[in-house]
């Protein structure tokens, strides 16, 4: 029996090992999709937006249709705005890198000044670009508004911004050492960044549906329990004070009431509490009849 239980635990899809493997596989698939969709170059923006959309959905527990379907959904929805946002940012980034490289090769003097000047602009460009595509993934704004908001958020959350930039630089360095990592590294870095963006965006996003549903059920259960307790506890107080050493000694209605009382008191699932309440009302009505 124990051996069978152990086998079931090993092959249970909720096992931490299999969940980790599933996450790695999803990140690998997302990485490949991102690489393929970036090949035309002009679609780098929509592809990056789609990747962040899928991962932020995953972090927030809203990925109901699968990570690849979330990716293609966002890619299609943000194709035009992603291109309009991605092309200028890509062109500006390439321009700044080329200028920094040329100034460095030119030597000292005035070229050093321009190299530092372009490097500072490149840092602000990197901050803005880091936030721009995740903002586009989760919010409907004009391109100019997205750029302003991305730049503002990057400075407002400077510690998190620097942390993400450090991770990106480390990932690029690792891919330089081991080129094969290019097939998984973007997915890992994007997953890490998405967990941070989910925290940063939380004040501006609506609460996930499943959390709203849980809150509603909890509030409903609390209200139902309060009204139930006020209406029925007085009539059962003498029985409840005496207590039952064995639930089989109590009537069906009293046993259900006891179950309901324990479930509500110890914070059980609101749906289970509501079910026990309904069962109690049914058995009580039969007893009265």
C-alpha positions, 0 to 999 in steps of 0.5 A: 500500500505504501509502495503504491502511494509512493508511486502515485506521489512520484507521478502526480502532476502536482508533484513539485518536480513535475511542476518544475519540469512543466515550467522549464518546458513552458519557458523553453517553448516561449523562448523559441516562439519569441526567437522565431517571431523576432526573425523579421526584426520589425516584430521584435516589439510585438514578440517581446510584448506577447512574451511578457503578457503570457508570463505576467498572466502566469505569475498572476494566476490568469493563464487559463488557456496555456502559455503559447495561446496567451503569447499568440493572443497578445502578439495578434492584439499588439502587432501594430502598436508593438511595431510602432513602439518597437521600431523607434526603440530598436533604431535608437538603441542601435544608433546609441550603441554605434555612436558609443563604439565609434567614440571609443575607437576614435580615442580621447578628447572630445570623443570621450565626452561624447562617449559618456554622453551617449552612454548616459542616454543609452542607460535611460533608453535601457530603463525605458525599453525594459518597462515599455513592452510589459506596459504595452502588454497589460495596458492600453495606451498611446505610444507616447504615454507608454514611453512616459509611463515606462520611464517614470516607473523605471525611476520610481522603482529604481532598485527593481530596475537595477536588479532586472538590468543586472540579471539581463547583463549577466544573462547576455554574458552567459549566452556569450560564454555558452551560445546554446543558452540562447534557446532558454535564457530569454524565457528565464530572464523574462520569467524573473522580470515578469514576477517583478512587473506583476508586483509593480503593476499590481496597484494599477491592475484589477484584482485577478478574477479568481481572487475576486471570486474567492473574496465574494465566497468568503464574504458570502460565507461570513454573512451566511454564517452570522445570520445562521448563528443568530437564528439557530444557535439559541435553540441548539445552545443547550444541546451544543453545550452538552456536546456529543462524545460521538456524532452518532448520538446526535440527530442528523440535523445536529450532526450537520450543524456540528460539522457546519460550526466546526468548518466555519470556525476553523476557516474551511473552504467557504463552498464547503461551509455553504454546502453544510449550511444547506444540508443542515437546513434540509435535515432540520426541515425534515425533522420539523416536519 
